[in-house]
Amino acid sequence: MDIRIKGIAMHGKYNAQEREWVLRVKELPCSVCDAPAPSDAHHIEQGLHYTVVALCKVCHQGSFMGWHGQKRAWKIRKMTEIDALNVTIGRVFAVLQQR
């Protein structure tokens, strides 16, 4: 099932809280290279919607640099998915504190 909220594509089944979390993540810069938002929400584990990482298209799906490719951007920065998740969570809470 594909729906669009605030112009952002959402795929799969989400409850209201999961949907809000993923939308917040997509509004962040890339957690690997800091490319400006909007970002993709990369699921570390499919179906676990709170374990999503904000990634630009290159760091997410790029054949050379991306997680679903050769992971060069990740290797250059010596980052794992958990490292990127930590950056993402920190940024979400920083945004929430500003409100």
Secondary structure, 3 states (H helix, E strand, C coil): CEEEECCEEEECCCCHHHHHHHHHHHCCCCCCCCCCCCCEEEECCCCCCCCEEEECHHHHHCCCCCCCCCCHHHHHCCCCHHHHHHHHHHHHHHHHHHC
